[in-house]
């Protein structure tokens, strides 16, 4: 973690680059990052609280669903994006000769996933 902290500028640059590329062609842009988990929460809330009549004791059901969705979306997308970040070349030119560059690329994918899902 200390090494990763030392390369935080590289991590920040790679994360911002991924976010900019991902939402450049989107009509909704950065709003889509927040809209997607909220839409899933609404659908799950309607299905499980109204149709299946699942209760959440004292907690409001949308909060209950959202508290389970956020970690799951973060984990699933992080694993998927980190797996996609393992090629030997970054962006066609930068060779991944340093282990720190490889590690920063994987962490930037994970942070990118978290920012997309929580913002």
Helices and strands as residue ranges (DSSP letters): H 2-6, H 8-24, H 31-45, I 46-51, H 61-84, E 89-90, E 94-95, H 99-118
